[in-house]
Amino acid sequence: MNKKYKRVKYACYTVSLSMSVAANISPILFLSFRSLYGISYSLLGLLVLANFFTQLLVDLIFSFFSHRFNISKAVKLTPVLTLAGLFIYAVWPYIFPNNVYIGLVTGTIIFSAASGLAEVLISPVIAAIPSDDPEHEMSKLHSVYAWGVAPVIIISTLFLLVFGSENWQILVLLFLVVPFTSVCLFSRTKIPEMETPEKLSGTLKYLKNKSLWLFVFAIFLGGAAECTMAQWASSYLEMALKIPKVWGDVLGVALFSVMLGLGRTLYSKKGKNITLVLFLGGLGATLCYFVAAVTPFPISGLLACIFTGLCTSMLWPGSLIVASERFPESGVFIYAMMAAGGDLGASVVPQLVGIVTDSAIVNNTVINFASILSVTPEQMGMKLGMLAGMLFPLISIPVFYHIKKKR
């Protein structure tokens, strides 16, 4: 790694940590918001939708109009937006106690826009830094996000347990130290030059290439496989396997993230043959989803959820690696398109699992079948939802095999 870009590299790592905070803070606080402010589950769900929709919108804007932006300034603006969004998110209830939800939505949109910028811009910044092994550097960047999720969940869970949910704003304000560190690191750095299509027509030519859409579909499936388990593991372990929520979050969700980080770190140190890793990851993730869905034993279900993290660890960054190799001259464009595909999978598929679960719970056939198996309709519905989630890593197997053959 070129020494003059060392500060930039660390700044990018802290931006990735900020994404860990932004992506997980709302789901962690859902029950607190429900008990303190009486916010409905539907409105709480809209916070997650606002998060992913904002990121997707930013991805698409940069896919087609990156040539109109000052990329260096946009990179440095990213942690500033995270800082502003989290600050509004925390402080608004103090200032406008009768309109808390408006502040939560406003803060979410702002820090989600920052996460969208980070997805589009931070990976090409790392790719633009001269390196002996770009694949490993990319994997290392994405491992930072995964390693960041575990302490965010553990710190938040313990803070709320010790200090009470009524002090959640203090927790969010404490997390401001992460984007503030990014702002400081970026303040005296020069961002490496990155390629962007010179005009819209330069972007449109890539859209005619079938390989582009194959890679976008691949990261869609990878994002779906990773984020469906990440978002549903806590509820699934509590509802379907009757594991207490605190233990489900600490042992299930946090260890899922640890395995996610471990897989990416191992690849950044020793990894090679990324297409084989993608293919095996799809196979492993399918098996883990299947075991989690059908097992009657809490410990095997817990282990399946945890090891899904290891199996899906390289599906997102690995898809990004092979796409950037295939289109090296496209610069920011390919990262923006891939981010859009990944975000779409990360938002649509977990929602689909929820729809399947809700539909199954009120279905008479499912209720009767649950009675035969001596489980509740809710448990049966969650298991069917998990089986629906399994379809996406299953579909990824032939997709990654095709990429492996054609690389």
BAMI-466630 format. One record per residue: residue in three letters; x, y, z of N, C-alpha, C in turn. Coordinates in steps of 0.1 Angstrom, whole numbers. Layout:
N
  aa   nxx   nyy   nzz  caxx  cayy  cazz   cxx   cyy   czz
 ALA     X     Y     Z     X     Y     Z     X     Y     Z
...
***
This chain:
407
  aa   nxx   nyy   nzz  caxx  cayy  cazz   cxx   cyy   czz
 MET     8   -12     0     0     0     0     9    13     0
 ASN     6    22    -9    14    34   -10    12    42     3
 LYS    24    46     9    24    53    22    16    66    22
 LYS    17    73    11    11    86    10    -5    85    11
 TYR   -10    73     8   -25    72     9   -29    64    21
 LYS   -20    63    31   -23    55    43   -35    62    51
 ARG   -34    75    52   -45    82    59   -58    81    52
 VAL   -58    81    39   -70    79    31   -76    65    34
 LYS   -67    55    34   -72    42    37   -79    41    50
 TYR   -73    46    61   -79    46    74   -92    54    74
 ALA   -92    65    67  -105    72    66  -116    64    60
 CYS  -113    56    50  -122    48    43  -127    37    53
 TYR  -118    31    61  -122    21    71  -132    27    81
 THR  -129    39    86  -138    45    95  -152    48    89
 VAL  -152    52    76  -165    53    69  -172    40    69
 SER  -165    29    67  -172    16    67  -177    13    80
 LEU  -170    17    91  -175    15   105  -188    23   107
 SER  -188    35   101  -200    44   103  -212    37    96
 MET  -210    30    85  -221    23    79  -226    12    88
 SER  -217     6    96  -222    -4   105  -232     2   115
 VAL  -229    14   120  -237    21   129  -251    25   123
 ALA  -250    31   111  -262    36   104  -271    25   100
 ALA  -266    13    96  -274     2    91  -281    -5   103
 ASN  -275    -5   115  -280   -13   126  -287    -6   137
 ILE  -286     7   138  -291    15   149  -306    14   150
 SER  -313    16   139  -328    16   140  -333     2   144
 PRO  -329    -9   137  -335   -22   142  -332   -25   157
 ILE  -321   -20   162  -317   -23   176  -327   -15   185
 LEU  -331    -3   180  -340     6   188  -355     4   186
 PHE  -359    -5   177  -373    -6   174  -382    -8   186
 LEU  -378   -17   195  -387   -19   206  -387    -7   216
 SER  -376     0   217  -375    12   225  -384    22   219
 PHE  -384    25   206  -393    34   200  -408    30   202
 ARG  -411    17   201  -424    13   203  -429    15   217
 SER  -421    12   227  -425    14   241  -425    29   246
 LEU  -416    37   241  -415    50   245  -424    60   238
 TYR  -426    58   225  -434    67   217  -446    62   211
 GLY  -448    48   212  -460    42   207  -460    42   192
 ILE  -449    41   185  -448    41   171  -451    27   166
 SER  -460    26   156  -465    13   151  -454     5   144
 TYR  -456    -8   143  -446   -16   136  -445   -12   121
 SER  -456    -8   115  -456    -4   101  -447     8    99
 LEU  -448    18   108  -440    30   107  -425    27   110
 LEU  -423    17   120  -409    13   122  -403     7   110
 GLY  -411    -2   103  -406    -9    91  -403     1    80
 LEU  -410    13    80  -408    23    70  -394    29    72
 LEU  -389    29    84  -375    35    86  -365    26    79
 VAL  -366    13    79  -357     4    72  -359     6    57
 LEU  -372     8    52  -374    10    38  -368    23    34
 ALA  -370    34    42  -364    47    39  -349    46    38
 ASN  -343    38    46  -328    36    46  -324    30    33
 PHE  -330    19    29  -326    12    16  -330    20     4
 PHE  -342    26     4  -346    33    -8  -337    45   -10
 THR  -333    52     1  -324    64    -1  -310    59    -7
 GLN  -305    48    -1  -292    43    -6  -294    39   -21
 LEU  -305    32   -24  -307    28   -38  -308    40   -48
 LEU  -314    51   -43  -316    63   -51  -302    69   -54
 VAL  -294    70   -43  -280    75   -45  -272    67   -54
 ASP  -273    53   -53  -266    44   -62  -270    47   -77
 LEU  -283    49   -79  -287    50   -93  -283    64   -99
 ILE  -283    74   -90  -279    88   -95  -264    87   -99
 PHE  -256    81   -91  -242    80   -94  -239    70  -105
 SER  -248    61  -108  -246    52  -119  -246    59  -132
 PHE  -255    69  -133  -257    76  -146  -251    90  -147
 PHE  -249    96  -135  -245   110  -136  -232   113  -127
 SER  -224   103  -125  -212   104  -117  -203   115  -123
 HIS  -203   116  -137  -194   126  -144  -198   141  -140
 ARG  -209   143  -134  -214   156  -131  -210   160  -116
 PHE  -204   151  -109  -200   154   -95  -185   155   -93
 ASN  -182   163   -83  -168   164   -79  -166   152   -69
 ILE  -159   142   -74  -159   129   -67  -151   131   -54
 SER  -140   138   -54  -132   141   -42  -140   147   -31
 LYS  -148   158   -34  -156   165   -25  -168   156   -20
 ALA  -173   147   -29  -184   138   -25  -179   128   -15
 VAL  -167   123   -17  -161   113    -7  -160   120     7
 LYS  -154   132     7  -152   139    20  -165   143    26
 LEU  -176   145    18  -189   149    24  -196   137    31
 THR  -192   125    27  -199   113    32  -200   112    47
 PRO  -188   113    55  -189   112    69  -196   124    76
 VAL  -196   136    69  -203   148    74  -218   145    74
 LEU  -223   139    63  -237   136    63  -241   125    73
 THR  -232   115    76  -235   106    86  -236   112   100
 LEU  -226   121   102  -226   129   115  -239   137   117
 ALA  -243   144   106  -255   152   107  -268   144   109
 GLY  -268   133   101  -280   124   102  -282   118   116
 LEU  -271   113   121  -272   106   135  -275   117   146
 PHE  -269   129   144  -272   140   154  -287   144   154
 ILE  -292   146   142  -307   149   141  -315   138   147
 TYR  -312   126   143  -319   114   148  -319   114   163
 ALA  -308   117   170  -308   117   185  -314   129   191
 VAL  -312   141   186  -315   153   193  -330   157   190
 TRP  -335   154   179  -349   158   175  -359   155   186
 PRO  -359   143   192  -370   141   203  -369   150   215
 TYR  -357   156   218  -355   166   228  -362   179   224
 ILE  -360   183   212  -365   196   207  -380   195   203
 PHE  -384   184   197  -398   183   192  -404   170   198
 PRO  -407   169   211  -411   157   217  -425   152   211
 ASN  -432   161   205  -445   156   200  -445   152   185
 ASN  -433   153   179  -431   149   165  -418   141   163
 VAL  -417   131   172  -405   123   172  -402   116   159
 TYR  -413   110   153  -411   102   141  -406   110   130
 ILE  -410   122   128  -405   131   117  -389   132   118
 GLY  -384   134   131  -370   135   133  -363   122   129
 LEU  -369   110   133  -363    97   130  -362    95   115
 VAL  -372    99   108  -372    97    93  -362   107    87
 THR  -362   119    91  -352   129    86  -338   125    88
 GLY  -335   121   100  -321   116   103  -318   104    95
 THR  -327    94    94  -325    82    86  -322    85    72
 ILE  -329    94    66  -327    97    52  -313   103    50
 ILE  -309   112    59  -296   119    58  -285   109    59
 PHE  -285   101    70  -274    91    72  -274    80    62
 SER  -286    77    56  -287    67    46  -281    72    33
 ALA  -283    85    30  -277    91    18  -261    89    19
 ALA  -256    91    31  -242    90    34  -238    75    31
 SER  -246    66    36  -242    51    33  -243    48    18
 GLY  -252    54    11  -253    52    -3  -240    58   -10
 LEU  -236    70    -6  -223    75   -11  -212    66    -8
 ALA  -211    61     4  -200    53     8  -200    40     0
 GLU  -211    34    -3  -211    22   -11  -206    24   -25
 VAL  -209    36   -31  -206    40   -44  -191    44   -45
 LEU  -186    51   -35  -173    58   -36  -162    52   -29
 ILE  -164    46   -17  -153    42    -9  -146    30   -15
 SER  -153    21   -21  -147     9   -28  -138    14   -39
 PRO  -142    23   -48  -133    28   -59  -121    36   -54
 VAL  -123    42   -42  -112    49   -36  -101    39   -33
 ILE  -105    28   -26   -95    18   -22   -89    11   -35
 ALA   -98     9   -45   -93     3   -57   -83    12   -65
 ALA   -84    25   -63   -76    35   -70   -62    37   -63
 ILE   -61    32   -50   -48    33   -43   -39    22   -49
 PRO   -27    26   -53   -17    16   -58   -15     5   -48
 SER   -16    -8   -52   -15   -19   -43   -10   -31   -51
 ASP    -3   -40   -44     2   -52   -50    -9   -63   -51
 ASP   -20   -61   -43   -30   -71   -44   -44   -64   -41
 PRO   -50   -58   -52   -62   -51   -51   -74   -59   -45
 GLU   -74   -72   -49   -85   -81   -44   -85   -82   -29
 HIS   -73   -83   -23   -72   -85    -9   -76   -72    -2
 GLU   -72   -60    -8   -75   -47    -2   -90   -45    -2
 MET   -97   -49   -13  -112   -47   -13  -118   -56    -3
 SER  -114   -68    -1  -119   -77     9  -117   -72    23
 LYS  -105   -66    25  -102   -60    38  -112   -49    41
 LEU  -115   -40    32  -124   -29    34  -138   -34    38
 HIS  -143   -44    31  -156   -49    34  -156   -57    47
 SER  -145   -62    51  -144   -69    64  -146   -59    76
 VAL  -141   -47    74  -142   -37    84  -157   -35    88
 TYR  -166   -34    78  -180   -32    80  -185   -44    89
 ALA  -182   -56    85  -187   -68    92  -182   -68   106
 TRP  -169   -65   108  -164   -65   122  -170   -54   130
 GLY  -174   -43   124  -180   -32   131  -194   -35   136
 VAL  -202   -44   129  -215   -47   133  -216   -53   147
 ALA  -207   -63   149  -207   -70   162  -206   -61   174
 PRO  -196   -52   175  -195   -43   186  -207   -33   187
 VAL  -212   -29   176  -224   -20   176  -236   -27   183
 ILE  -238   -40   179  -249   -47   185  -247   -50   200
 ILE  -235   -54   203  -232   -58   217  -232   -45   226
 ILE  -225   -35   222  -225   -22   229  -239   -17   231
 SER  -247   -17   221  -261   -12   221  -269   -20   231
 THR  -268   -33   229  -276   -42   238  -273   -41   252
 LEU  -260   -40   256  -256   -38   270  -259   -24   275
 PHE  -258   -14   267  -261    -1   271  -276     0   274
 LEU  -285    -5   266  -299    -4   268  -303   -12   281
 LEU  -296   -23   283  -299   -32   294  -295   -25   307
 VAL  -283   -18   307  -278   -12   319  -285     2   322
 PHE  -286    10   312  -290    24   314  -305    26   310
 GLY  -311    16   304  -325    17   301  -328    23   287
 SER  -339    19   281  -342    24   267  -345    39   266
 GLU  -349    45   278  -352    59   278  -339    68   275
 ASN  -328    62   276  -315    69   274  -309    66   260
 TRP  -317    62   251  -312    57   238  -305    68   230
 GLN  -309    81   232  -302    92   225  -288    93   229
 ILE  -284    91   241  -270    91   246  -262    81   238
 LEU  -268    69   236  -261    58   229  -258    63   215
 VAL  -268    69   208  -266    74   194  -255    85   194
 LEU  -256    94   204  -246   105   204  -232   100   206
 LEU  -230    89   214  -217    83   216  -212    77   203
 PHE  -220    72   195  -216    66   182  -211    77   172
 LEU  -214    90   175  -210   101   166  -194   101   165
 VAL  -187    95   175  -173    96   175  -167    89   162
 VAL  -175    79   157  -170    72   145  -169    81   132
 PRO  -181    87   128  -180    96   116  -172   108   119
 PHE  -171   113   131  -163   125   134  -148   121   132
 THR  -144   109   135  -130   104   132  -128   105   117
 SER  -138   100   109  -136   100    95  -134   114    89
 VAL  -142   124    95  -141   138    90  -127   143    93
 CYS  -122   140   104  -108   144   108   -98   138    99
 LEU   -99   125    96   -89   118    87   -90   123    73
 PHE  -102   126    68  -103   131    54   -99   146    53
 SER   -98   153    64   -96   168    63   -83   172    57
 ARG   -73   164    58   -60   167    52   -54   157    43
 THR   -63   151    35   -59   141    26   -62   144    12
 LYS   -55   138     2   -58   139   -12   -64   126   -17
 ILE   -76   127   -22   -83   115   -27   -77   111   -41
 PRO   -73    99   -43   -68    94   -55   -77    97   -67
 GLU   -72    99   -79   -80   101   -90   -88    88   -94
 MET  -101    90   -98  -109    79  -102  -116    82  -115
 GLU  -117    72  -123  -123    73  -136  -139    74  -135
 THR  -145    83  -143  -159    83  -145  -162    84  -160
 PRO  -174    79  -165  -177    81  -179  -178    96  -181
 GLU  -173   101  -193  -173   115  -195  -186   121  -198
 LYS  -196   113  -202  -210   118  -204  -219   107  -203
 LEU  -232   110  -203  -242    99  -202  -241    88  -212
 SER  -238    92  -224  -236    82  -235  -225    72  -232
 GLY  -215    76  -224  -204    67  -220  -209    57  -210
 THR  -219    61  -202  -226    51  -193  -235    42  -200
 LEU  -243    47  -210  -253    38  -216  -247    27  -224
 LYS  -234    28  -229  -228    18  -237  -226     5  -228
 TYR  -224     7  -215  -222    -4  -207  -234   -12  -204
 LEU  -246    -5  -205  -259   -11  -202  -262   -22  -213
 LYS  -256   -21  -224  -259   -31  -235  -250   -44  -233
 ASN  -242   -44  -223  -233   -55  -221  -240   -65  -212
 LYS  -242   -78  -217  -249   -88  -208  -241   -91  -196
 SER  -228   -90  -196  -220   -94  -185  -223   -85  -173
 LEU  -225   -72  -176  -229   -62  -165  -241   -67  -158
 TRP  -251   -71  -165  -264   -75  -158  -262   -88  -151
 LEU  -253   -97  -156  -250  -109  -149  -244  -106  -135
 PHE  -235   -97  -135  -228   -93  -122  -238   -86  -113
 VAL  -246   -77  -118  -256   -70  -110  -266   -81  -104
 PHE  -270   -91  -112  -279  -101  -107  -271  -109   -96
 ALA  -258  -112   -98  -250  -119   -88  -250  -112   -75
 ILE  -247   -99   -75  -246   -92   -62  -260   -90   -56
 PHE  -271   -89   -65  -284   -89   -59  -287  -102   -51
 LEU  -283  -113   -56  -285  -126   -49  -276  -127   -37
 GLY  -263  -121   -38  -254  -121   -27  -259  -112   -15
 GLY  -264  -100   -19  -269   -91    -9  -282   -97    -3
 ALA  -290  -104   -10  -302  -110    -5  -298  -121     5
 ALA  -289  -129     2  -285  -141    10  -279  -135    23
 GLU  -270  -125    22  -264  -120    34  -274  -112    43
 CYS  -281  -103    38  -289   -93    46  -302   -99    51
 THR  -308  -109    44  -320  -116    49  -317  -122    62
 MET  -306  -130    63  -302  -136    76  -299  -126    86
 ALA  -291  -115    82  -287  -105    91  -299   -98    98
 GLN  -310   -96    90  -321   -88    95  -331   -97   102
 TRP  -332  -110    98  -342  -119   104  -337  -128   115
 ALA  -323  -129   117  -318  -139   126  -323  -137   140
 SER  -323  -124   145  -328  -121   158  -342  -126   161
 SER  -351  -122   152  -365  -125   153  -367  -140   152
 TYR  -360  -146   142  -361  -161   140  -357  -169   152
 LEU  -345  -165   158  -340  -172   169  -350  -171   181
 GLU  -356  -159   183  -365  -157   194  -378  -164   192
 MET  -384  -162   180  -398  -167   178  -398  -181   174
 ALA  -390  -186   165  -390  -199   159  -383  -209   168
 LEU  -372  -205   174  -364  -214   182  -364  -212   197
 LYS  -372  -201   201  -374  -198   215  -361  -195   223
 ILE  -352  -189   216  -339  -185   223  -342  -170   228
 PRO  -339  -167   241  -341  -154   246  -335  -143   237
 LYS  -341  -131   236  -337  -121   227  -323  -116   229
 VAL  -319  -114   242  -305  -109   245  -295  -119   240
 TRP  -297  -132   242  -288  -142   238  -289  -144   222
 GLY  -301  -143   217  -302  -143   202  -294  -132   195
 ASP  -295  -120   201  -288  -109   195  -273  -110   197
 VAL  -268  -114   209  -254  -114   212  -247  -127   206
 LEU  -254  -138   207  -248  -151   202  -251  -153   187
 GLY  -263  -149   183  -268  -151   169  -263  -140   160
 VAL  -269  -128   162  -267  -117   152  -252  -112   153
 ALA  -247  -110   165  -233  -106   166  -223  -116   161
 LEU  -225  -129   164  -216  -139   159  -217  -141   144
 PHE  -229  -139   138  -231  -138   124  -222  -128   118
 SER  -222  -116   124  -213  -105   119  -198  -109   121
 VAL  -195  -115   132  -181  -119   134  -177  -129   123
 MET  -185  -139   120  -182  -148   109  -181  -141    95
 LEU  -190  -131    93  -189  -123    81  -176  -116    80
 GLY  -171  -110    91  -158  -104    91  -147  -113    90
 LEU  -148  -125    96  -137  -135    96  -135  -140    82
 GLY  -146  -143    74  -145  -147    61  -138  -137    52
 ARG  -142  -124    53  -136  -114    45  -121  -111    49
 THR  -118  -112    62  -104  -111    66   -95  -122    61
 LEU  -101  -134    62   -93  -146    57   -90  -144    43
 TYR  -100  -140    35   -97  -138    20   -87  -127    18
 SER   -88  -116    26   -78  -105    24   -64  -109    28
 LYS   -63  -120    36   -49  -124    40   -44  -136    31
 LYS   -53  -145    28   -48  -158    21   -56  -161     9
 GLY   -67  -154     6   -76  -158    -4   -71  -157   -18
 LYS   -76  -166   -27   -74  -166   -41   -85  -173   -48
 ASN   -86  -172   -61   -96  -179   -69  -110  -174   -64
 ILE  -113  -162   -66  -126  -156   -60  -138  -163   -66
 THR  -138  -167   -78  -150  -173   -84  -153  -186   -78
 LEU  -143  -194   -74  -145  -206   -67  -151  -203   -53
 VAL  -146  -193   -46  -151  -189   -33  -166  -185   -34
 LEU  -169  -178   -45  -183  -174   -46  -192  -186   -48
 PHE  -188  -196   -56  -196  -208   -59  -198  -216   -46
 LEU  -187  -218   -38  -188  -225   -26  -196  -218   -15
 GLY  -195  -204   -16  -203  -196    -6  -218  -198    -9
 GLY  -222  -198   -22  -236  -200   -25  -241  -214   -20
 LEU  -232  -224   -22  -236  -238   -17  -238  -238    -2
 GLY  -228  -232     5  -228  -232    19  -240  -225    25
 ALA  -242  -213    19  -254  -205    24  -267  -212    22
 THR  -269  -219    11  -281  -226     8  -283  -237    19
 LEU  -272  -244    22  -273  -255    32  -276  -249    46
 CYS  -270  -238    50  -272  -231    63  -287  -227    64
 TYR  -292  -220    54  -306  -216    54  -315  -228    56
 PHE  -312  -239    48  -321  -251    49  -321  -257    63
 VAL  -309  -258    69  -308  -264    83  -315  -255    93
 ALA  -313  -242    92  -319  -232   101  -335  -233   100
 ALA  -340  -236    88  -354  -236    86  -361  -249    91
 VAL  -354  -260    89  -360  -273    92  -357  -279   105
 THR  -346  -275   112  -342  -281   124  -351  -279   136
 PRO  -354  -288   144  -362  -286   156  -353  -283   168
 PHE  -340  -283   166  -331  -281   178  -325  -267   178
 PRO  -327  -259   189  -322  -245   189  -307  -244   186
 ILE  -299  -253   192  -285  -251   190  -280  -253   176
 SER  -286  -262   168  -283  -264   154  -288  -252   146
 GLY  -300  -247   150  -305  -235   143  -296  -223   145
 LEU  -292  -221   157  -283  -210   161  -270  -211   153
 LEU  -264  -223   152  -251  -225   145  -253  -223   130
 ALA  -265  -227   125  -267  -225   110  -268  -210   107
 CYS  -275  -202   116  -276  -188   114  -262  -181   115
 ILE  -254  -186   125  -240  -180   126  -232  -183   114
 PHE  -231  -195   109  -222  -199    98  -227  -194    85
 THR  -240  -189    84  -244  -183    72  -235  -170    70
 GLY  -231  -164    81  -222  -153    79  -209  -156    72
 LEU  -203  -167    76  -191  -171    69  -193  -175    54
 CYS  -204  -182    51  -207  -186    38  -210  -174    29
 THR  -217  -164    34  -221  -152    26  -211  -141    26
 SER  -200  -143    34  -190  -132    36  -185  -126    23
 MET  -182  -134    13  -176  -129     1  -185  -127   -11
 LEU  -198  -130    -9  -208  -129   -20  -209  -115   -25
 TRP  -210  -105   -16  -211   -91   -20  -197   -86   -25
 PRO  -187   -86   -17  -174   -81   -22  -168   -89   -33
 GLY  -170  -102   -33  -165  -110   -44  -171  -107   -57
 SER  -185  -105   -57  -191  -100   -70  -186   -87   -74
 LEU  -183   -78   -65  -177   -65   -68  -163   -67   -74
 ILE  -156   -76   -69  -142   -78   -74  -142   -83   -89
 VAL  -151   -93   -92  -151   -98  -105  -156   -88  -115
 ALA  -166   -80  -111  -172   -70  -119  -162   -58  -122
 SER  -155   -54  -112  -145   -43  -114  -133   -48  -123
 GLU  -130   -61  -122  -120   -67  -131  -125   -67  -146
 ARG  -138   -70  -148  -143   -71  -161  -145   -57  -168
 PHE  -148   -47  -159  -149   -33  -165  -140   -24  -158
 PRO  -127   -25  -159  -117   -17  -152  -118    -2  -156
 GLU  -122     0  -168  -122    14  -173  -134    22  -170
 SER  -144    15  -164  -157    22  -161  -157    30  -148
 GLY  -147    28  -140  -145    36  -127  -156    35  -118
 VAL  -161    47  -114  -172    48  -104  -185    41  -108
 PHE  -187    41  -122  -200    36  -127  -203    22  -123
 ILE  -193    13  -124  -195    -2  -121  -198    -3  -106
 TYR  -191     5   -97  -194     3   -83  -208     8   -79
 ALA  -212    19   -86  -226    24   -84  -236    14   -88
 MET  -235     8  -100  -244    -2  -105  -245   -14   -96
 MET  -233   -19   -92  -233   -30   -83  -239   -27   -69
 ALA  -236   -15   -64  -242   -11   -51  -258   -11   -53
 ALA  -263    -6   -64  -277    -6   -66  -283   -21   -66
 GLY  -276   -30   -73  -280   -44   -73  -280   -50   -59
 GLY  -269   -48   -52  -268   -53   -38  -279   -47   -29
 ASP  -281   -34   -30  -291   -28   -21  -305   -33   -24
 LEU  -308   -35   -37  -321   -40   -41  -323   -54   -35
 GLY  -313   -63   -36  -315   -76   -29  -316   -75   -14
 ALA  -308   -66    -8  -308   -64     6  -321   -58    12
 SER  -329   -52     3  -342   -46     8  -354   -54     4
 VAL  -354   -59    -9  -366   -66   -14  -368   -79    -8
 VAL  -357   -87    -7  -358  -101    -2  -362  -102    12
 PRO  -355   -95    22  -360   -95    35  -375   -92    37
 GLN  -379   -82    29  -394   -78    29  -402   -90    24
 LEU  -397   -97    14  -404  -109     8  -406  -120    19
 VAL  -395  -122    27  -395  -132    37  -406  -128    48
 GLY  -407  -115    51  -417  -111    60  -431  -113    55
 ILE  -433  -111    42  -446  -113    36  -450  -128    36
 VAL  -440  -136    33  -443  -151    33  -446  -155    47
 THR  -439  -150    57  -442  -153    71  -456  -149    76
 ASP  -459  -136    73  -472  -131    76  -484  -139    70
 SER  -482  -142    57  -492  -150    49  -494  -164    55
 ALA  -482  -170    59  -483  -184    63  -490  -185    77
 ILE  -488  -175    85  -494  -175    99  -509  -176    99
 VAL  -516  -170    89  -530  -170    88  -536  -180    78
 ASN  -527  -189    72  -531  -199    63  -536  -211    70
 ASN  -548  -216    67  -554  -227    74  -545  -240    72
 THR  -540  -242    60  -532  -254    58  -520  -254    66
 VAL  -513  -242    67  -501  -241    75  -504  -243    90
 ILE  -515  -237    94  -519  -239   108  -522  -253   112
 ASN  -528  -261   103  -531  -275   105  -517  -283   105
 PHE  -509  -280    96  -496  -286    95  -487  -283   107
 ALA  -488  -271   112  -481  -267   124  -485  -275   136
 SER  -499  -277   137  -504  -285   148  -499  -300   148
 ILE  -498  -305   136  -493  -319   134  -479  -320   139
 LEU  -471  -309   136  -457  -309   140  -454  -304   155
 SER  -466  -301   161  -465  -296   175  -457  -283   176
 VAL  -459  -274   167  -453  -261   167  -464  -250   166
 THR  -461  -238   169  -471  -227   168  -472  -223   153
 PRO  -483  -216   149  -483  -211   135  -472  -200   133
 GLU  -469  -193   144  -458  -183   142  -445  -190   139
 GLN  -442  -201   146  -430  -208   144  -429  -214   130
 MET  -441  -219   126  -442  -225   112  -440  -214   102
 GLY  -446  -203   104  -445  -192    94  -431  -187    93
 MET  -424  -186   104  -410  -182   104  -401  -192    96
 LYS  -404  -204    98  -396  -215    91  -399  -214    76
 LEU  -411  -212    72  -414  -211    58  -408  -198    52
 GLY  -408  -188    60  -401  -175    55  -386  -178    53
 MET  -380  -185    62  -366  -189    61  -363  -197    48
 LEU  -372  -206    45  -371  -214    33  -372  -206    21
 ALA  -381  -195    21  -382  -186    10  -369  -178     9
 GLY  -362  -175    20  -349  -168    19  -339  -177    13
 MET  -340  -190    15  -330  -200    10  -330  -200    -5
 LEU  -341  -196   -12  -342  -197   -27  -331  -189   -33
 PHE  -327  -178   -27  -318  -168   -33  -304  -173   -34
 PRO  -298  -178   -23  -285  -185   -24  -286  -197   -33
 LEU  -297  -204   -33  -299  -215   -42  -297  -211   -56
 ILE  -304  -200   -60  -303  -195   -74  -289  -191   -77
 SER  -282  -186   -67  -269  -180   -69  -259  -191   -73
 ILE  -261  -204   -70  -252  -215   -73  -249  -216   -88
 PRO  -259  -217   -97  -256  -218  -111  -251  -204  -116
 VAL  -255  -193  -110  -250  -180  -115  -235  -179  -112
 PHE  -231  -183  -100  -216  -182   -97  -209  -193  -105
 TYR  -215  -204  -107  -208  -214  -115  -205  -209  -130
 HIS  -215  -202  -135  -214  -196  -149  -203  -186  -149
 ILE  -202  -177  -139  -192  -167  -138  -178  -174  -137
 LYS  -178  -185  -129  -165  -192  -127  -160  -197  -140
 LYS  -169  -203  -148  -165  -209  -161  -161  -198  -171
 LYS  -167  -186  -171  -164  -176  -181  -153  -167  -177
 ARG  -149  -167  -164  -139  -157  -160  -126  -159  -168
***
